[in-house]
Amino acid sequence: MSELSARIEALCGPGVAACAVRVGQGGPLAAVERPAMARAVPARRAEFAAGRDAARGAMHRLGLPACAIPMRPDRSPLWPYGLSGSISHDATLAVAAVRRGGRALGIDIASATPLESAIWDEIADADEIGQPVPGFDPGRVAGLVFAAKEAAYKAQFPATGRVLGFDAMRIEIAGNDIAARLRQTVGPYAVGTVLRGRWAVIGARLVVAIDAPDVPCATGPGFKPRNTELPASTGMVSRSGMR
């Protein structure tokens, strides 16, 4: 897990700490985290717990105390004041990346196997899937485009609070650099805004990390970053439980 965490950190760039936790090995949830999983099936609870544990592990790698991360009503993580981060998981692994302040980021992990052609049209256009990626057939390019849109969606959400469709952005791949170009104005981001990042195949998975641009007029009337509120009741937790 430590090697995987280091590779994700290298993908995200300076100032970001990452951690990976196997699903089923996550620690206990903090009291403020439990309501989000009150009605969840066991598999979902295990994924959620692994993701929160991965986030706390990333905080630890930054030299910070391990904070609870409640779920907002919109289901996004409520990061502690001064932190931005992202969590992703599949059925067996959860990963998290965290940085002190700075731009919001999004990460996504997905299988590196080809995406079935029946759903290509739902997630991308022919030009996106037709981009040349050495060693990738169109099905694997489609999977990379899908993961990139998921990562970009997470990166833009803290500033916009907007749920976007797959047609809201276009993915552009150049080597291991990747960009999501907005096809519409979304919150403070004008049409044509580009969210940039990097991707890699790590083991059997695609990993994509994308940064949101600096928010224009961040101090303007009515602007309130979505990741800087922390309820006074939010407890501190350690990797072995409450403290």
N, C-alpha and C positions, 0 to 999 in steps of 0.2 A: 504493500500500500504506500510506503514512503517513496518508492521510486515513481509510482503513478502520480502522487501528489506533487513531486518535484517537476515532473514533465508538464503537468497542468499549470504550475506556477510559471514555468518557462514560456508556455503558450500565452498566458495572460500578461506577462511582462512585469517590470519592476514594481514593487510595492504591493503585490497581490500574494496572499497566502492561500494555499489550497489544501484540502484534506479529502481522503476517500475512505468510506466505511462500507463494509459488506452489509447488505440488507439482512436483517435478522440478528445483527450484532450491535445495533444501536442501543445506547443506554436509556434509562428512564426519562420520560418527558417531565418538564417543569409543569407546575400547576397551571400556569397561564397558557401552556401549549395543549393541554389535554382536551379542552372543550372542542377543538377543531377535529379531533378524532373520535368523539363520543359515539358516533354512529358508523364509523368506518369498519370495513371488514378487516380481519387480521392481516392480510397481505398489505393493504394500504397503510395500516398502522405501522407495520414493520418498515415500509419504505419511508414514511414520514419520520419515524424515530431515527433511522439511519441518516437521513438528510440533515436533521437538526444536530445529530452528533457530529457529522462531518463539518457543519458550520462552526460548532464549538471547537472542534479540532483546528480549524483554520484560524479562529481567534487566538487559540493557544499559540500557534506558530507565529502570530504577530506580537506575542508577548502580552496579550490582553486577557482579562478574566472571561470565563465562559458564561455568556449571557443567555437567558431564555429568548426565544424567537417566536412570538405568537404569530398566528395567522390573522391577517386583516379580513374584514368582511368580504373583500374582493378576492380572497384566497392567496394573496401575495404575502411574502414574509415581512414582518415588521422588524427591521433591523435596529439594533441599538443606536442611540444618538452618535453621529459622527462616523458611522460605518456604512459602507455599501457592499452588497454581496449578491450572490446567486447560487441556487441549488438545483441540481439535476439528478435524476435517478432512472434506472431501468429496474427490471425485476430482481436483479442480484447485486447491484452496486449503486451507491449514492455518492455524489461528489459535491463539494461546495468550494467557492472562491470568495474571499473577503479582502477588502482594502479599507484603509483609514480614509474617510472622506473621498474627495475626488469624484470622478465621473462614475455613473452607474455602469454596471457590467452585466452581461448575461452569458451563461455557459450552458451547453447542452451536450449530453452524451447519447449516442445511438449506435445500434449495430452497424458494423462496416459492411454487412452483406447487402446485395442489391435490393432496392425497394421495388415491390411488385408494380408492374406497368399499369395495372388497372387504376391506380390512384395518382399517377403522375399528373394528370390534368387538373387534379384538385389542388395541388401544391405549387405548381410551377408552369411556366410556358415553355414552348419548344426551344427557344433560344437559351433559356437557363439550363435546361437539361442537355443541350447540345454543346455546352462549353467543354473544351478539351482539358482533361485532367489525366496526366500520365498514369497508366495502370488501371484506370477506372472505365468501366462500361457505362452506358447511359443509366442503368439501374442504380449503380453506386453513386453517380453524380446526382441523381434524384434524391438519394438518401442524404448526401452532403448538403444539398440545397434545403431540404426539409430541416435538418439539424441547425443550419445557419439561420433560418427564419425563426426557429424556436428561440435561439440564443438572442437574436436581434429583438424579438418581441419582448423578452425579459429585460433587455437593456433599456428599451424605450419606456417601459411601463411606469417606473417610478416618477418620471416627469410628466407623463401624459394621462395615466390611468385609463388608457384606451385599449379596448380589445380589438385587435386587428385581424383581418383575414389574410390568407396567404397572398392575395393579389395586391396587398398594400405596399409591398416592397419587391425589389428585384435583386437577386443575388448575383454578384460578380466575383469570379474566382480567378486569381492570378498566382500560380504556384501555391504556396501555403498561406498567402494573404487572401482574405475574403472580405467582402463588403456587402452591405445591405443598403440599397438606394431606395428611399421612400418615393412612392408613386403618388402620394397625396400628402397634404398638410395634416400633421397630427400634433395637436397641442402646440407646444412652442417650436416644433420642428417643421420647417417649410418643406414643400414638395421639392424633391431633389437632394434633401439632406442625406448624407452618407454616414452609416455606422460601420466602423472598421474593426477588423479583428484577424485572428489566425486560426488555423485548424491543423489537425494531425490525426493520423491513425495510431492509436495506442493499444496494442494487443488486438483484440477483436472488435474494438470500438472506434467510432469517430468521436472526436472531441472538438468542439467549436467554442471559442471564447471571443466575444464581441463587446466593445466599449460603446457607450452612448456618447454623442458629442456634448460639449459644454452647452448648457441650456442658455439660449439667448435671453437677456433681460431677466436673469434669475432673481433679481431683487425688485422686479416690477410689481405693480399693484396686483394683489390677489395670488401671487405665486407662493406656493408652499411646498418644499420638497416632501415627497411622500415617504422618505425613509429616515426621517429625523425626529420622529415622535416615539417616546417610550413611556408607557403608563407607569406611574409611580409604584404600582403593585407588582410590576414584573420582577420576579425573583432571580437571583443568581444561581447558577447550577454548576456543578463540576461534572466531569465525564463519568463519574460514578453516582451522580444524583444531586439532590438539593444540598445547598450549604448556606 
